[in-house]
Amino acid sequence: MNILFFHRWTGVRGGGTESHLKGLVKNFSPKHKLTLLTRKGGQIDFLRKGFPELTIITVPRAPFENDNSYENPFLLYMYTAIFMALSFIKLTRLLLTKKIRPDIISVHFATEAVIAKLIRLLFRIPYIFILEGYTPWEGKEAKYANKVVSISHYISKKCDENYGYYPEVIYIGEDIFPTIDRSALTEKLKKNSKLVLTLCRLEPRKNLINLVKAIHIIRKTSNRKDISFLIGGTGIMEEQIKKLIKELNLTKDIKLLGFVPQTDKVATYQKADIYLLPTYEEGFGIVFAEAMKSGCAIISTNKTAIPEILDGAGQLIEDPNDITEIANAVVTLIDNQVLRKKLVLKGLETAKKYDWGKLIKDYEKAYMKAINL
């Protein structure tokens, strides 16, 4: 197949959706010819070095646009409209001059899907929509694609409830992280250290403000000085989180790691005892697969796709806004070694489901179906 991946953010940042696309590229190669159309950003050099088989085409950044522009709704819509116009012009020129001729276009968000729909009308090129999450616009727009795949049954159920169709579910694979070996796991459980890690994009839906407030309860109210906290990642909430940590006098209690390179991620996960993410919403949550393979017990929320993906391998909070519940969950799991070991072992078993070696065959079949419809 000749596949054009059309994804605005892959050239800009490295979140879960971008990791999914990179996993597809890595595992589709070398059988297929792969091209990526993305916005110019800080990840382009990394992509060129890490994926030499991938042809990369970029759309320029709009004037004054930066990666934090999207906190302002007006700027969000304005820059999205500019990206859509520029990418449509770029794609049309490339197709008219026959510099590219994909068999299929792969989109992951509604923004790109609108353009792909126009390209199909003009050039008769089918497209597949990989639903990475659910919004009403995405649920409605995906229905027009030649083939729709979602990354969890949670997303497919929302599409069925609201728009009367149930996309095929294919989970995301994870093959970058090694599964922690038996001796390292035994040593980790024996140590009984008390290190809590949060590693994610620093954005509003991750519920990081309440996470910091819960750490304040653990430190100042419960007087638990024996528990260590690490927060890693970058994103639009970085400065807000730093400010709150300073206001709550937690600068000595929470170590901020900033951007954690891929080369350091495995060691960071494997030294942690608990992975904590009281997120509001996840379509899948690749960080959970990473944490499970690393021997972390997980605390998250009983929301969206999280119970499905963890499949019993995590302690789930009912109310993400209840900072006392978050704090109590951390203290309980830190103090309950038996429960912690049980969740770690269950996580190692659950993580086996998210194996690219098995999943890529299902993705190949889905792409072929979209072409042959």
N, C-alpha and C positions, 0 to 999 in steps of 0.2 A: 504493500500500500504506500501511496504518497500522501502523507498526513500533514496538514497545516494546523498546528496548535496556535490558537488565537487567544491570547491571555494578556491583559493589560499589565498585571502586576509582577509577572515573573522576572522581568528585567529590573524591577525596582526593589523588591523585598523578598524575604524568605520565610513566609508563614506556612500554615498547613496546606492550603490550596496549592501554593507554589511547590511545596515538597511533593504533593501528589503528581503534579505535572512532570516534575523532574524524574519521579519514579517511573511514570509512563514512558518518558523519553529513554531512560536507561534500559528499560526492559523490552521495549519495542525494537531497539537496535540489536543487531545490524540488519535485521530482516527487511526493514522498511525505510523509505526515504522520509526524513523528518525535517520540518521547517517550523520555526517559531516566529510569530509576529507579536511584538510586545512594545511597551513604552520604554524609551531610553532611561536608564537609571544605574544605580550603583552595583547591580548584580550582573551587568552585561559581561564584564571581564571574567568574572567567576564562571559564568555559563560557557563562555568560549573556551576556557581552559578545561573545565570539567566535562564538557560534552562536545568534543571536537567533531563528532559526527552530525551535530545539529546545525543547520543553516539558520542564522538569526537575522531577522529583519526588524528594524526599529522605527517607531514613530516618535518624533521629537516631543520633548516636554513643552507645555504651553508657557508663554511668558509669565514670569513670577511664580510659576507653580513649584511647590515643594512637597515633600512627603507628609507634612503636617497641615497642608492646606484644607484638608477635608473635615476639620473640626467645625468649619463654617459651612452650613448647608448651602448657602448661595454659591460659594466657591466650589463645593462638591459638584453641584449640578452644572455649573459653568465649565469646569475643567473636564467633566465627563462628556459634555456635549462637544467640546473641542476635540477630545480624543476620538470620539465616534466619527466626527467629520474627517479628521486627518487619517484615521485608519481606513475608512471607506475609500478615500481618494488613493491612498497608497495601494490598497488591495486591487482596486479597479485598474490602476496603471500597470501593475505587475501582471495581471491576468490578460489585459489587452495586448501587452508587448510579449506575452508568452514566456516571461522570465520565471514564472511558477505556474504549475498546473496540478493542483492537488486533486486526489481522488475524493478527499473528504476534508472538511474543516471541523476541528474539535474546539468547542467553546465550553466555558465553565461558569459564566455569569450572563445575566440578561443583557447587559450592555453590548457584549460581543455578539450575542445571539441575534439582536436586532440587525446588526450589520451582516451577519452570516445569512440571515433570511433574505436580505436584499441581493446579496451575491448569488444565492441560489436562484433567485428570480431572473437575474441577468445572465448568469453563466451556467446554470443548471448543475451546480456543484452541491452535493448533499452536505448536511452538517449533523453532528452528534452533539447533544447537550449533556454534559456531565454535571449533575446537580450536586454542588458541594455543600449547599445549605438550603434553607427555604425562606423565601420572602414571597408575598403574594404576586409580585411582578415576575419573579423567576418561575414560580409554579404555573402561572398563566402563559408565559412566553415559551417555556420548554415544550409545551404541548405541540408547537408548530414544527419542531425539529424532526428530521427523518428518523431519529432514534434518541430515546432519553434513557439515561442511566443515572441512578442516584447512589450515594455512598452509604445510605442507611435506610432501614425500613421506616424509621421515624419520618424521613423526608418523603418517601413514597406514600406513606399514609396521609400526610398533609396534602399531597397532590390529589390523592383519591377523594379525600373529604371535600376539597374545595373545587376541584376541576374535573373529577370523574375519570382519572386515569392513574394507573399504578406503575411507575417506572421500574424497570429491572434493577435489582440491587446488586452491586458489586462493591465489596469493601475496598479500602485502600491498603496497599501492601507496605511493609516496612522492612528494608533489607540493609540499611546503613548500620543499624545498631546490632552488635553481636549480643546473643543471649548470654547473660552472666554465667560463668562456669560454676560447677558445683562447689569447688573449693573456695572460690571468692564469695559465693553466696553463703556458705557455711560460716566463713569468717565474719561476714557482714552481720549475720543474725546473731552470732555469738558476742560480738562487740557490744551490742545494745546501746549504740550511740543514739543521739537524739537530734538528728539534722533534718530539717524540713525544707524542701526545695519547691520553688515555683519558677518554671521556665516556660515562657510564652511570649507572644507579641503583647506589648503593653497598650491595650486598647479597651474601651469601655465595657464591651460584653464579657470580658474576662473577670469583671467584678473585683478588681484589685484594690479599690478604695476600701471596700468592706474587709478584704483580706488583711490590709495593714491595720485597720481598726481592731480586728480580731486578735492580731499579734499584740496590740496594745493591751487588750484584756488579759491575755496570757501572761504578759510581762508585769504589768502594773497592778492588775486586780488579783490575779491568781498567784502572783509573785513567783512564777516559774522561770528562774534564771538559767535552768539547766538545758533548755531547748534552744537550738540555734536555727536561724532563718536565713535562707538565701533567696533572692529574687533576681532572675536573669532575663534578659531580653531588652528590646528597644521598641519604641512606638510612640504614638501621639500623646500618651499619658505619662511619659517619662518624667517631665518636669513637675506635673501635678503630684505624682507619687513621691518624688523627692521632697517636695514642699510639705506634704502631709507627714512624712516620716520625721522631718525636722520639727514641725508643729507639735507632734506627739512625743517628742524627745526620744525617738527610737533610733537615732543615728548609730549608736553603738550596738543596737540589738538586731538590726537587719543589715545584712551585707548585700549591696547592690552590685551585681556582676556586669551589668551592661550587656553588650552584644557578646554572646558566647559562640566562638567559632566551632564549626563542625568537628574539628580535630579535638576539641576540649569537651564536647557534649557528653560523650560516653563516660568519661571519668567523673564528670559533674553529677550525672544521674547515679552512677554506681556507688558514689560515696554517700548519697542521701538515703535516709531511712523511709521518709514519707514524701510523696509528691502531692502537693496541695494546689488545687485549682477550683475555687468555688464559682465557676463560670455560670453565666445566665443561659448560654446557648452554645451548642456544638452540633454541627452536622455529622461529624465523626470524631475528630480530636486525635490527630496523629501523635501528639505528645503522650497520650495514654499508652499507646503501643510501645513507644520509646521507654516510658517509665516501667511498664510491666516487664519488658525484656531486661531491664537493668536491675530488677529485684527490689523495686520500690513498692511499698504499700500505698494505695491511692485514696485520697479524700477528694470528692467532688460533689456534684449536686444531682439530685434525682430529677433532672430536667432534660428535655429534648432527646437527643440520641445517646446520651451518656450511659444510662442503664443498659442499653442494648450493646454498646461497644465494650463496656467493662464486664458485662455478663457475670456479675457476682464477685468481681475481683476488686471491689472498692467499697469504702464506707461512704454512703450518700447522705448529703444534707438536704432536708426538705425545703428550707427557705433560704435562698442565697443572701437575702437582706438581713437575716438574723445573725449578727456578729457573735452573739453569745453561743449560738449553736455551732458556728464554725470553730470558735475557740475551744468549746467542749469536745468537739470531734477530734481535734488535734491532741489535746491532753489525754483523752481516753485511749487513742490509738498508740500514743507514745508509751503509756503506762501498761498497756495490755500486750505483752510480747506474744502470747498465744494467738490472739486475733491477728496481729501484724504478720506473723509467720504464715498463717492460713491464707491471708489476702495475697501475700507475695507468691506463694506456691500456686494459687488459683490464677494469678496474673500471668505467670510463666506459661501455664497451660493455655489460657485464653489468647495470648499473643501469637500462638501458632496459627491461628485462623488468618492472621494478617501477613501472609507470606506471598511475595510477588511471584514466586515460581509457580504457584497455583493460580493466582488471580489474573495474571497477564493473559492467560489463554481465554478467560472469559471476556476480557476487554477486547482482544483481537476479534472474537466472534461478534461482539456488539458493533464494532466499527465496520466489519464486513456486512452485517445485516443492514446498517445504515446506507451503505453504498449500493447494495443490491435491491433495496426496496423499490 
